Amino acid sequence: MPGTSAPEKTLLVAYQSRSGETLSMCRSVIDGANSVESTRVSVQCSRVVDLTCDHVIGCSAIIVGTPINFGYMSGLMKDFFERIYYDCLDVTVGKPYGVFVKGDTDVDGGLSSIYKIITGLAWKEVAEPVCHVGRVDSEVTQACFELGASVCAGLDFDLY
Ligand SMILES: Cc1cc2nc3c(=O)[nH]c(=O)nc-3n(C[C@H](O)[C@H](O)[C@H](O)COP(=O)(O)O)c2cc1C
């Protein structure tokens, strides 16, 4: 269309969810990102199993979301990091990122497992993590919305 141009930035929301709770949080992250109504940032959402290092290298910022299983990130999220790690190392330094995690009892160990890997990648955290224990409620829905909105707005305003 005349007068319109393709968005120059991409916010990638990468998640894993088996029984739907983390997916529900992910949908709120997407809603928040889309609420920014940026013409410069396109928002893409994908299960981590469908992502490769090219998606990560090509995005302007990434938000990752996972359930916490056995005190760690979910197996498929770990698989994602294992697949992308060495191809992303050095070429994604400073990549802006956010994270959301969901557990039933305790998410601390799982969150630190993610930080350990991302510290190796040297990405830059640009929003407070959303860490939720228990059923998804209106409070965490709002926190996820704000996570998506703030990272998208940061890209739109060239904050990172
Ligand atoms: C095999 C398994 C292990 C789990 N281990 C933990 C755990 O260590 N800590 C915790 O808080 N929740 C644990 N949970 C609960 C899940 O993290 C929780 O139900 C989460 O909401 C599932 O997300 P999903 O609906 O997106 O798949 C476990 C669930 C499963 C199935």
The ligand as an SDF file (V2000), in Angstrom:
LIG
                    3D

 31 33  0  0  0  0  0  0  0  0999 V2000
    6.7280  -33.3100   35.1260 C   0  0  0  0  0  0  0  0  0  0  0  0
    6.3580  -32.0400   35.8330 C   0  0  0  0  0  0  0  0  0  0  0  0
    7.2430  -31.4730   36.7180 C   0  0  0  0  0  0  0  0  0  0  0  0
    6.9200  -30.2750   37.3690 C   0  0  0  0  0  0  0  0  0  0  0  0
    7.8180  -29.7250   38.2400 N   0  0  0  0  0  0  0  0  0  0  0  0
    7.5170  -28.5360   38.8110 C   0  0  0  0  0  0  0  0  0  0  0  0
    8.4690  -27.8910   39.6630 C   0  0  0  0  0  0  0  0  0  0  0  0
    9.5640  -28.3700   39.8780 O   0  0  0  0  0  0  0  0  0  0  0  0
    8.1250  -26.7060   40.2350 N   0  0  0  0  0  0  0  0  0  0  0  0
    6.8960  -26.1390   40.0140 C   0  0  0  0  0  0  0  0  0  0  0  0
    6.6410  -25.0600   40.5530 O   0  0  0  0  0  0  0  0  0  0  0  0
    5.9900  -26.7230   39.2060 N   0  0  0  0  0  0  0  0  0  0  0  0
    6.2660  -27.8860   38.5900 C   0  0  0  0  0  0  0  0  0  0  0  0
    5.3690  -28.4640   37.7520 N   0  0  0  0  0  0  0  0  0  0  0  0
    4.0970  -27.7830   37.4740 C   0  0  0  0  0  0  0  0  0  0  0  0
    4.1290  -27.0360   36.1640 C   0  0  0  0  0  0  0  0  0  0  0  0
    5.2170  -26.1510   36.0800 O   0  0  0  0  0  0  0  0  0  0  0  0
    2.8390  -26.1920   36.0430 C   0  0  0  0  0  0  0  0  0  0  0  0
    1.7240  -27.0430   36.0970 O   0  0  0  0  0  0  0  0  0  0  0  0
    2.7830  -25.3480   34.8080 C   0  0  0  0  0  0  0  0  0  0  0  0
    1.6860  -24.4950   34.9230 O   0  0  0  0  0  0  0  0  0  0  0  0
    2.6260  -26.1600   33.5570 C   0  0  0  0  0  0  0  0  0  0  0  0
    2.6410  -25.2530   32.4740 O   0  0  0  0  0  0  0  0  0  0  0  0
    1.8720  -25.5060   31.1320 P   0  0  0  0  0  0  0  0  0  0  0  0
    0.4130  -25.6010   31.4590 O   0  0  0  0  0  0  0  0  0  0  0  0
    2.1880  -24.3240   30.3060 O   0  0  0  0  0  0  0  0  0  0  0  0
    2.3870  -26.7850   30.5400 O   0  0  0  0  0  0  0  0  0  0  0  0
    5.6630  -29.6600   37.1080 C   0  0  0  0  0  0  0  0  0  0  0  0
    4.7840  -30.2540   36.1930 C   0  0  0  0  0  0  0  0  0  0  0  0
    5.1370  -31.4150   35.5530 C   0  0  0  0  0  0  0  0  0  0  0  0
    4.1690  -32.0150   34.5580 C   0  0  0  0  0  0  0  0  0  0  0  0
  1  2  1  0
  2  3  1  0
  2 30  2  0
  3  4  2  0
  4  5  1  0
  4 28  1  0
  5  6  2  0
  6  7  1  0
  6 13  1  0
  7  8  2  0
  7  9  1  0
  9 10  1  0
 10 11  2  0
 10 12  1  0
 12 13  2  0
 13 14  1  0
 14 15  1  0
 14 28  1  0
 15 16  1  0
 16 17  1  0
 16 18  1  0
 18 19  1  0
 18 20  1  0
 20 21  1  0
 20 22  1  0
 22 23  1  0
 23 24  1  0
 24 25  2  0
 24 26  1  0
 24 27  1  0
 28 29  2  0
 29 30  1  0
 30 31  1  0
M  END
$$$$
